[in-house]
Amino acid sequence: MRIVFLGNFLPRRCGIATFTTNLVNSILPANNKTKKLHEILVVAVNDRDQEYNYPDVVQHVIRQHEAADYALAATFINDSRADICIVQHEFGIYGGESGLFLLSLLQQLTVPIVTTVHTVLQTPSYHEKHIIKKIGGLSQKIIVMSKLAVNLLTTVYKIPLQKISLIHHGVPDFGKVKKQNSKFRYRGKKVLGTFGFLGRSKGIETVINALPEVVAVHPDVVYVVLGQTHPNIKKYCGEEYRSYLTNLAAKNGVAANVIFEDNFFEEEDLKSFLLGLDIYITPYLNECQITSGTISYAMGAGACIVSTPFWHAIELLGDGRGKTFNFGDSDDLAVTLNHLLGHPQEMRVMKQKALEFGKKMHWNRIGLLYKKMIDTLGMPTENTIEKGSGTPALLPKFSLDHIKRLTDTTGILEHANYSVPDYKEGYCLDDNARALMLVLTAYELGTDEKAIILADTYLRYIKLMQKEDGGFHNDMSFDKKFLDETGSEDSFGRTIWAIGDLIRMAPNDCHFQFAKDLFFRSMPHFEKVQSIRAIASIIIGLCNFLRRYPDNESIMHILNDLTLKLTRQYQDEAEGDWRWFEPVLCYDSAILPLALWHAYSATRNKEIYAVAAESTAFIDRATSKNGHMSLVGNAWYYKGHSMPAQGQQPIDAMAMVMMYQKAFIVTKDETYRQKMRTAFSWFTGNNDLYIPLYDEESKGCCDGLEERCVNRNQGAESTISFLMAYLTVQATETQAGSLQRVFSPQKLTAGNVIPLMNQSIAQAK
């Protein structure tokens, strides 16, 4: 069997590198015990611009912050004839927000994945939570090192228990170390010690503040702090923390009792150091540490351990294997140390219990456990591993909670800081028109019968913004001052689209008459519009009007004129492989073919059909990528250039969903229907970063997909776009009888939306 390990590797200096190297070295000897030989390759991750002189086992390198390197690594692993990939996961070692780039690599692997998770957070950030959930979906096994980690993965991250295995952090066999070779000699001293990379979270000052009381009783005590300052901390802060500790020791009168061994020590040195200690101390300041290599090593050495009660320490030090003191409580620590130093027999009992437990953690035993786990893994099944389907995301029933949060008595506010409405930015006509379309659609489909209550608010805003000549203002401040003389043509077009929707599906005659008044007052402006997106929106509004009044000749005449403008624009610009209306793909582009599909439905003009089909095929080719949709970002895609991906926005995804849906309705081609589902899954995690934009907590949608992260602000446009896309898919699936299955209040994932829909289609046929 060929195994690929992915993670940091020595000589890079960090805990994950040490762990990965030791794990590799522990599995190789395990070959001799199981008669099943394994060949091992390593893909190592370099930090920033650093390069390392790796051993031959490292055959590929990823530069941490280079997104393209992750795709290259996936190709290397797939081409290596590997049977399995074992991943070391820690948020800080991969690129992107919280290590988001790792997901694109894992998503492309064609081999089974086992992931060792070194950090499991109780209250993760949005990115952290969805990264772990995605890893859980892609991995056949998740390895953790504590019982609490198992509990958190099942409760916070909803990873099935059967996927999780508990294997302790490995430690060396300390019985093979010769104490006399130690380079750490503190003759005649009682030695307290801490080792590891130095940083403020380590809480070393707690020990130094406890030392005066300890030295007063035991003047022969020294406290040894072993290790360098963490490289990342040193890069930005220098030795500020070490200097602080040195000054604190002098201030407390214990400078002679504190020894800093400032170096990066090899494992043999750590063994000697730990075996020479009287008491090992982990004074960490944060309880939320699920795994600690340092306290694991101390346990393996059979040390007398005193620690703050962080999560991993509580588990390891149970049953008398050590003692704990309160976080940052120097007085409590001083009492504990003085007691133990004064009771050597109690220390010997603690050491013996730690040593016996530590034998279970020897690397030769851990390597054998990993190897047996690997040997028993079969190939992944469809239910075991999630590929090409986006990150798992809990999608409840349709919810207007965030829309209501953004809506006040004036209208819907344009922006939000995260999920909090931003009153400073005020309102815009665009979003109130979209919000009107949303609540009308939700009401018509029966998805939310109370949604119509909000319609009057959005109608009031639209009416308030209409000028005497039938045009509209767009922007209004929170204190109800117009911020423009005349709004954009695009906002005008979207408003006509919304008014057309209201004419077609008004819930009562008052709303119907209100809509007609707005519509006909605006009518003189229809054919003056030059923006092709505004023209497209007006076309859709006119088509909705004609569904209520199919024999209205004047509206049909305007529709033909506007459609002709759009098709002529296409004919002027389309050439060769560039089958588009402009020399650029930019904001809300799919609305252009969408409008033509609507126009064809109303006119049955074959020329319109041809342009709609060609332009749909073009934008489909431009945005299709590895089984998901990669939208044109806000940097835009110019003819003759490569397409930038950063700044992808929900409004573009909504337009793509609507375009495919309308193409499916017109052509009855199931391919369009499948593409509609794929486009919708962009919201739920089937995108370039494999992370959802829908926020299950706020019921809102994030504002965009950036190169390294999700834009966590949740403005009106984004959430309306998600909900309109949701309703578009819902309306389509209702025709096949799949609605109850797909949109029932179950734990719906981007991974099961498409399979469920496909099953329902087969049944409908």
Protein Blocks (a to p, Z undefined) as FASTA:
>chain_A
ZZddeddddfbdcfklmmmmmmmmmmmmmmmmnopacddddddddehjbccdddfklmbd
cdfklmklmmmmmmmmmmnopabdcddddfklpgceehlmmmmmmmmpcbdcddddfbdc
fbdcfklmmmmmmmmmmpmbdcdfbfklmmmmmmmnopafklpccdddddddfklpcfkl
pcbdcehiacdddeddddfklommmmmmmmmmmmmmmmmbccddeddddfklmmmnojml
mmmmmmmmmmnopmmmpccddddddfklmmmmmmmpmbdcdfbfbfklfbdfklmmmmmn
opacdddfbfklmmmmgghiaccddehilklmmmmmmmmmmmmmlmmmmmmmmmmmmmmm
gfklmmmmmmmmmmmpccddfklpcghkbpadddddddfklmmmmpcfkbccfbdehjac
cfknopafklmmmmmmmmmmmmmnomammlmmmmmmmmmmmmmmpcfkopacfbdcfkop
afbfbdcfklmmmmmmmmmmmmmmgcbfklmmmmmmmmmmmmmmmmmpmblklmmmmmmm
mmmmmmmmmmlmklmmmmmmmmmmmmmmmmmmggcjlccfbfcdcehklmmmmmmmmmmm
mnopaklmmmmmmmmmmmmmmmggghiacdddfkopaehiacdfehpafklmmmmmmmmm
mmmmmnopaklmmmmmmmmmmmnopafkopafbdfklopacfbdcfkbccfbdcfklmmm
mmmmmmmmmmmmmmnopmmmmmmccdddfklmmmmmmmmmmmmZZ
